Amino acid sequence: MDSYNSPTTKPLFKGTQIVWYLVSLLEVLLVFRFVLKLTGANPTAGFSSFIYALTWPFTAPFLAVFPRTVVQGSIFEWTTLLAMLVYWMIALAIVRLFLMSKTVSTPEAAAKLDEK
């Protein structure tokens, strides 16, 4: 039985799709936050307020890492960039874990071990 016909292949594929979809959605929201802060958007405006509230839980753990860079009302928020990097790396690690549990035939395993 090759790994393409394994009963675990489709769920693993779907799992990786879900992880990448969720992290992509989060990254887009964080890009909106970054751009809104950078351009000095009104924080009380509906859209800005919505984006800030939605992304707050994801940026809060990183807020004390770097100082805010403020120039004439524009904020270069390093913490948002750090959050984007960290969440992307977490997603990559989760997908790699999923792929490690993929069924592999003995010849495939032997070939991969020989490569390393």
C-alpha positions in Angstrom: 0.0 0.0 0.0 1.5 3.3 -1.0 1.2 6.5 1.1 -1.1 8.1 -1.6 -3.8 5.4 -1.0 -3.5 5.4 2.8 -6.7 6.1 4.7 -4.9 8.8 6.7 -3.8 10.8 3.6 -7.0 12.7 3.0 -7.6 13.8 6.7 -4.0 14.9 6.9 -4.4 16.9 3.7 -7.6 18.5 5.0 -5.9 19.2 8.3 -3.1 21.0 6.6 -5.6 23.0 4.5 -7.5 24.1 7.6 -4.3 25.2 9.4 -3.1 27.2 6.4 -6.5 28.7 5.9 -6.7 29.8 9.6 -3.2 31.2 9.7 -3.8 33.0 6.3 -6.9 34.6 7.7 -5.1 35.7 10.9 -2.2 37.1 8.8 -4.6 39.2 6.7 -6.2 40.6 9.8 -2.7 41.4 11.3 -1.7 43.1 8.0 -4.8 45.3 8.2 -3.9 46.1 11.8 -0.3 47.0 10.8 -1.4 49.2 7.9 -4.1 50.9 9.9 -1.6 51.8 12.6 1.1 52.8 10.1 -1.2 55.1 8.3 -2.6 56.7 11.5 -6.1 55.5 11.0 -8.7 56.8 13.4 -8.9 54.1 16.2 -12.5 55.0 16.9 -13.7 54.5 13.4 -15.8 51.4 13.0 -13.5 49.4 10.8 -10.4 50.3 12.7 -12.0 49.6 16.0 -13.2 46.2 14.7 -9.8 45.2 13.4 -8.0 46.3 16.6 -10.5 44.4 18.8 -10.3 41.3 16.7 -6.5 41.2 16.5 -5.8 42.4 20.1 -5.7 38.8 21.6 -3.2 37.8 19.0 -0.9 40.8 19.4 -1.2 41.2 23.2 1.5 38.6 24.1 4.0 40.5 22.0 3.3 44.1 23.1 6.1 44.5 25.5 8.8 43.0 23.3 9.6 46.2 21.2 8.9 49.9 21.8 6.4 51.5 19.6 7.8 53.7 16.9 5.5 56.8 16.5 6.0 59.5 13.9 3.4 62.2 13.6 0.5 59.9 14.5 1.7 56.9 12.5 2.7 53.9 14.5 5.2 51.3 13.2 4.0 48.4 15.3 6.9 46.0 15.4 4.9 43.7 17.7 2.4 43.0 14.9 5.2 41.9 12.6 6.6 39.7 15.3 3.2 38.2 15.9 2.8 37.5 12.2 6.1 35.7 12.1 5.5 33.7 15.3 2.0 32.5 14.1 3.3 31.6 10.7 6.1 29.5 12.4 3.6 27.8 14.7 1.4 26.9 11.7 4.5 25.5 9.9 5.3 23.4 12.9 1.8 22.1 13.1 1.7 21.1 9.5 5.1 19.4 9.8 3.7 17.4 12.7 0.7 16.4 10.6 3.0 15.3 7.8 5.2 13.3 10.2 2.1 11.1 11.0 1.6 10.3 7.3 1.7 6.6 6.4 5.0 5.7 4.7 5.9 2.5 2.9 9.1 0.7 3.9 10.9 1.6 0.7 9.9 5.2 1.1 11.2 5.3 4.6 14.4 3.6 3.6 14.9 6.1 0.8 14.3 9.1 3.1 16.7 7.7 5.7 19.3 7.3 3.1 18.9 10.9 2.0 19.7 12.1 5.6 
